[in-house]
Amino acid sequence: MLALDAISFDVQRGHLASLLGASGCGKTTLLRIAAGLIHADGGGISIDAARVQAPRNDVCMVFQNFGLLPWRSVLDNVAFPLELDGVAAAERYAAARHYIEIVGLAGFESQYPHELSGGMQQRVGIARALVRKPKVLLMDEPFAALDAQTRETLQEDFLRIWQEFKTTVLFVTHSIDEALVLSDRVVVFTPRPGRVHRIIDAPLGANRFDGDPRALPEFGRWRHEIRDMLRHEALQ
């Protein structure tokens, strides 16, 4: 079954691009290709002009289901990628504590995943991805399983963290609101097979960093336009 067809777009270094579309349109498949977990039947994805052929330490992924190791504490979960890289214990734990503090979980280092709320677990997942200081961060609907209030809080916190590190991000979402609030670029996909229907650059511009971006007039305008766009595509 064809998941993606004739996809072509780029993401500037340090920008956050959302991939927005219906379920089954190939967004997660695209992330898995970018992560080097699967190969495209034709074409491919390049990072800094180098084709992705296999998993890379400078490309990290944050999953919808958190993906934490239940037998490891918060500290050990965040330090785990550096352990795999052979980083000395003192260095990796110092780095892990730094990123745990950045995501707002200082004091929870000894807790285990089952002792945390969903939002806290996802903060651990973000810290674990950032601890490697990746060039590219791939996020597969990371906030979809959370309640609305927690989701909005994490969106705001992630935007703050991303502003500090300016990692290049590919962010998969079904939510028009989430795509608008977070993104420098919104890539709107058609239903399966996924094609790029439209690319919207800087829908809210720098205004999304000031106050509540959902209160901006351009937020409502783009929300309405993208919703109509997706509805039209779904009926084709």
ABEGO torsion letter per residue (X at the ends): XBABBGBBBBBBBGBBBBBBEBBGAGAAAAAAAAAGABBBABEEBBBGGBBBABBBAABBBBBAAGGBBAABBAAAAAAAAAAAAGBBAAAAAAAAAAAAAAAGABGAAABBAAABBAAAAAAAAAAAAAAAGBABBBBBGAAAABBAAAAAAAAAAAAAAAAAAGBBBBBBBABAAAAAAABABBBBBBBOBBBBABBBBGAAEAAAABEBAAABAAAAAAAAAAAAAAAAAAAX
